[in-house]
Amino acid sequence: MSKRILILLGHPDCRPERFGAALASAYADAATAAGHDVRRIDLADIETPFLAGQWEFDSPPPPHIQAVQQDILWANHIVLLFPLWLGATPAKLKALLEQVFRDGFGMETSPRGPVARLKGRSVRLIVTMGMPAIAFWLLFGAHGLLAVEKGILGLAGMTPIRKTVIGAVESIGGRGRLKWLARMRRFGTLGV
Ligand SMILES: Cc1cc2nc3c(=O)[nH]c(=O)nc-3n(C[C@H](O)[C@H](O)[C@H](O)COP(=O)(O)O)c2cc1C
């Protein structure tokens, strides 16, 4: 069944030599070829101010951020790729997420507790990093990834959230990278 897939490349630097850009393109090309409807947003192209406070978080974001919200509402599968920077998402990606989730976009509070507003959407989270993946899981508890999974997307009701950790990107060499690109194409073809 064909899906509406939004690919968000959460890398402040989207030059083609960055591995994240190649991963996103591999996924997008395969998904399009398989008949999925694909949209792509590159963080590097988006002006992303830092959120100034609760008052701003409670109000609607500017029009270009509302356009990102519309793309999320359109999608039934979201692919979010980012490099691990100092153990977490790059600050610019966190800033974008804070902007996008303004005005109760992902969750609103009701007298009976929080209400998730983005149910019906699956996610593939892909994170690249310099350290081996096993170190990220065992030594760091994958907290930079779990913060996005549980603290943002999960609270908004997105499920299932599948995770791909690509470790040692600087040392896996050309063959290692080709293996990951092939895996991205498989994910893209299946829309998972
Ligand atoms: C500012 C910065 C901080 C980084 N912090 C980490 C880190 O905390 N842990 C880690 O394993 N790699 C870290 N790295 C390495 C990047 O995660 C790695 O270079 C990136 O995932 C490679 O993908 P790219 O080619 O798309 O940039 C850091 C890189 C930069 C530029």
The ligand as an SDF file (V2000), in Angstrom:
LIG
                    3D

 31 33  0  0  0  0  0  0  0  0999 V2000
   29.3690   19.3760   16.5670 C   0  0  0  0  0  0  0  0  0  0  0  0
   29.5240   17.8890   16.4920 C   0  0  0  0  0  0  0  0  0  0  0  0
   29.2880   17.1280   17.6100 C   0  0  0  0  0  0  0  0  0  0  0  0
   29.3950   15.7340   17.5510 C   0  0  0  0  0  0  0  0  0  0  0  0
   29.1050   15.0070   18.6630 N   0  0  0  0  0  0  0  0  0  0  0  0
   29.1600   13.6450   18.5930 C   0  0  0  0  0  0  0  0  0  0  0  0
   28.8180   12.8700   19.7390 C   0  0  0  0  0  0  0  0  0  0  0  0
   28.4450   13.3670   20.7850 O   0  0  0  0  0  0  0  0  0  0  0  0
   28.8970   11.5130   19.6260 N   0  0  0  0  0  0  0  0  0  0  0  0
   29.3060   10.9080   18.4730 C   0  0  0  0  0  0  0  0  0  0  0  0
   29.3690    9.6930   18.4430 O   0  0  0  0  0  0  0  0  0  0  0  0
   29.5970   11.6450   17.3580 N   0  0  0  0  0  0  0  0  0  0  0  0
   29.5390   12.9820   17.4020 C   0  0  0  0  0  0  0  0  0  0  0  0
   29.8160   13.7300   16.2820 N   0  0  0  0  0  0  0  0  0  0  0  0
   30.0900   13.0390   15.0050 C   0  0  0  0  0  0  0  0  0  0  0  0
   28.8560   13.0850   14.1060 C   0  0  0  0  0  0  0  0  0  0  0  0
   27.7440   12.4620   14.7240 O   0  0  0  0  0  0  0  0  0  0  0  0
   29.1250   12.4200   12.7640 C   0  0  0  0  0  0  0  0  0  0  0  0
   30.1970   13.0900   12.1690 O   0  0  0  0  0  0  0  0  0  0  0  0
   27.9090   12.4930   11.8690 C   0  0  0  0  0  0  0  0  0  0  0  0
   26.8740   11.6940   12.3710 O   0  0  0  0  0  0  0  0  0  0  0  0
   28.2760   12.0340   10.4750 C   0  0  0  0  0  0  0  0  0  0  0  0
   27.1680   12.2440    9.6150 O   0  0  0  0  0  0  0  0  0  0  0  0
   27.1910   13.3960    8.5130 P   0  0  0  0  0  0  0  0  0  0  0  0
   28.2540   13.0210    7.4970 O   0  0  0  0  0  0  0  0  0  0  0  0
   25.8000   13.3820    7.9240 O   0  0  0  0  0  0  0  0  0  0  0  0
   27.5190   14.6980    9.1920 O   0  0  0  0  0  0  0  0  0  0  0  0
   29.7590   15.1100   16.3330 C   0  0  0  0  0  0  0  0  0  0  0  0
   30.0250   15.9170   15.2050 C   0  0  0  0  0  0  0  0  0  0  0  0
   29.9160   17.2730   15.2770 C   0  0  0  0  0  0  0  0  0  0  0  0
   30.1850   18.1100   14.0440 C   0  0  0  0  0  0  0  0  0  0  0  0
  1  2  1  0
  2  3  1  0
  2 30  2  0
  3  4  2  0
  4  5  1  0
  4 28  1  0
  5  6  2  0
  6  7  1  0
  6 13  1  0
  7  8  2  0
  7  9  1  0
  9 10  1  0
 10 11  2  0
 10 12  1  0
 12 13  2  0
 13 14  1  0
 14 15  1  0
 14 28  1  0
 15 16  1  0
 16 17  1  0
 16 18  1  0
 18 19  1  0
 18 20  1  0
 20 21  1  0
 20 22  1  0
 22 23  1  0
 23 24  1  0
 24 25  2  0
 24 26  1  0
 24 27  1  0
 28 29  2  0
 29 30  1  0
 30 31  1  0
M  END
$$$$
